[in-house]
Amino acid sequence: MLSIQKKNEAFLKFSGKTKNKNNYFTLSKNGNMREAARNLFSTLRLIKKGGYSSIAVGKIPNQGLGLAINDRLKKASHK
């Protein structure tokens, strides 16, 4: 698991429990790819609203809907 190294950085992960920190965000608690895809934009808005300066992203499976999620995150990283 990646750890937060930068000050004011958010950590976005695909599944599992989140740490008891405000800067950790999970797309799906149980690893459901559809739920993760559904939650992607609302989670990104929460991160933006939180004023974080950067986002570290944990591994997201690169298959099925994961391809679309990874593509969207890649596009967002180039803005």
C-alpha positions as a Python dict, from the first residue, in 0.01 Angstrom:
ca = {
    (1, 'M'): (0, 0, 0),
    (2, 'L'): (120, 347, -83),
    (3, 'S'): (166, 589, 199),
    (4, 'I'): (108, 959, 200),
    (5, 'Q'): (438, 1138, 167),
    (6, 'K'): (342, 1488, 60),
    (7, 'K'): (172, 1742, 276),
    (8, 'N'): (-189, 1800, 172),
    (9, 'E'): (-203, 1491, -51),
    (10, 'A'): (-511, 1271, -89),
    (11, 'F'): (-488, 896, -134),
    (12, 'L'): (-742, 727, -361),
    (13, 'K'): (-772, 350, -361),
    (14, 'F'): (-991, 98, -536),
    (15, 'S'): (-1122, -110, -246),
    (16, 'G'): (-1096, -201, 118),
    (17, 'K'): (-1125, -14, 440),
    (18, 'T'): (-1000, 341, 465),
    (19, 'K'): (-769, 450, 741),
    (20, 'N'): (-909, 685, 1000),
    (21, 'K'): (-768, 981, 814),
    (22, 'N'): (-952, 1247, 620),
    (23, 'N'): (-715, 1218, 324),
    (24, 'Y'): (-792, 851, 237),
    (25, 'F'): (-1070, 779, -13),
    (26, 'T'): (-1202, 440, -133),
    (27, 'L'): (-1403, 388, -450),
    (28, 'S'): (-1560, 58, -335),
    (29, 'K'): (-1545, -93, 13),
    (30, 'N'): (-1602, -447, -115),
    (31, 'G'): (-1409, -435, -445),
    (32, 'N'): (-1711, -398, -672),
    (33, 'M'): (-1595, -246, -1001),
    (34, 'R'): (-1941, -105, -1087),
    (35, 'E'): (-1961, 66, -750),
    (36, 'A'): (-1609, 204, -799),
    (37, 'A'): (-1701, 345, -1141),
    (38, 'R'): (-2021, 497, -997),
    (39, 'N'): (-1828, 662, -714),
    (40, 'L'): (-1534, 794, -916),
    (41, 'F'): (-1658, 1144, -1000),
    (42, 'S'): (-1822, 1212, -663),
    (43, 'T'): (-1502, 1102, -489),
    (44, 'L'): (-1289, 1325, -711),
    (45, 'R'): (-1524, 1616, -629),
    (46, 'L'): (-1482, 1544, -255),
    (47, 'I'): (-1105, 1549, -296),
    (48, 'K'): (-1119, 1875, -490),
    (49, 'K'): (-1351, 2029, -231),
    (50, 'G'): (-1105, 1924, 40),
    (51, 'G'): (-840, 2143, -121),
    (52, 'Y'): (-578, 1871, -161),
    (53, 'S'): (-281, 1969, -375),
    (54, 'S'): (-226, 1622, -524),
    (55, 'I'): (-369, 1271, -534),
    (56, 'A'): (-181, 942, -498),
    (57, 'V'): (-373, 656, -659),
    (58, 'G'): (-343, 294, -554),
    (59, 'K'): (-358, 15, -811),
    (60, 'I'): (-690, -22, -988),
    (61, 'P'): (-741, -346, -1186),
    (62, 'N'): (-682, -271, -1554),
    (63, 'Q'): (-967, -483, -1691),
    (64, 'G'): (-1335, -428, -1762),
    (65, 'L'): (-1460, -106, -1604),
    (66, 'G'): (-1116, -64, -1449),
    (67, 'L'): (-989, 30, -1796),
    (68, 'A'): (-1236, 320, -1807),
    (69, 'I'): (-1153, 429, -1451),
    (70, 'N'): (-779, 425, -1522),
    (71, 'D'): (-832, 612, -1849),
    (72, 'R'): (-1034, 882, -1674),
    (73, 'L'): (-774, 920, -1400),
    (74, 'K'): (-497, 942, -1660),
    (75, 'K'): (-684, 1215, -1848),
    (76, 'A'): (-751, 1404, -1525),
    (77, 'S'): (-383, 1391, -1434),
    (78, 'H'): (-288, 1584, -1747),
    (79, 'K'): (-503, 1889, -1678),
}
